[in-house]
Amino acid sequence: MARTPSVGGNWKMNTDRTTGPALARDLAPAAAANPGCEVAVFVPFPYLLAVGEALGHGSSPRGTRVRLGAQDCYFAPDGAYTGEVSIHMLKDCGVSVVLTGHSERRHVLGETDQLVNAKTRAVLDADLECVLCIGETLDQRQAGRTDAVNEARLRAGLAGVTAEQMAHVTIAYEPVWAIGTGKVATPADAQTAHARCRAVLAEMFDSAVADATRIIYGGSMKPTNAAELLAEPDIDGGLIGGASLKAADFLAIVEAAGEQT
Ligand code: PGA
């Protein structure tokens, strides 16, 4: 079945009060010119409101195609969780899509599958879209455990998620060794991993859910390698880190994804 491609810019801990909104203003009109691709930006918490405004949310139709995304959240609705940000707060700032389980949350900040699952379920229970990130480390890949690790991440991350809720889930396959390293999975390797993830979704839910769920690739995707990755049948878009900080590079990837439709 035809899946609408999706490209997200993960700004990580970059930009500031001036450069974040400026980047958003550069993206909005050009993204609107590529209706074949859904576009989101995952913005540092302090700049969500300013970036939402720069994207034209809540005012003119200009640029409203770019969704405002958060890089993380906490699963509890409120309370004594110093430093955390609730999903209600994110919604209040105009966020409609949230990343869960990003590799840097798992491997730098120590998030477990259980925590990632709690966040994923809370995002979906709040009727927001969720991008669940999975992917193997270099050691795991070299030990031949890529498929097993991705299957375990999917089963744990999506535990308790219903087939209906899967309509609001995108999976981001991001091999950890490819993130921010300039090393990119070959299109064939990425396609193999994506197809295997889709087969796991068919086992967990059914083939209709598996066919409808977008599985996007992340890990050093850039304008020079995006088209060949996106041409693979099971690669439905990208989650872009470094290249999302330059409007021209990010938009070239959005265009490449839009051309696949
Ligand atoms: P990268 O990051 O494009 O800089 O490799 C991707 C990501 O972490 O989502």
Boltz pocket constraint, residues with backbone or C-beta under 6 A from the ligand:
constraints:
  - pocket:
      binder: B
      contacts: [[A, 10], [A, 174], [A, 178], [A, 179], [A, 180], [A, 181], [A, 182], [A, 218], [A, 219], [A, 220], [A, 221], [A, 239], [A, 240], [A, 241], [A, 242], [A, 243]]
      max_distance: 6.0
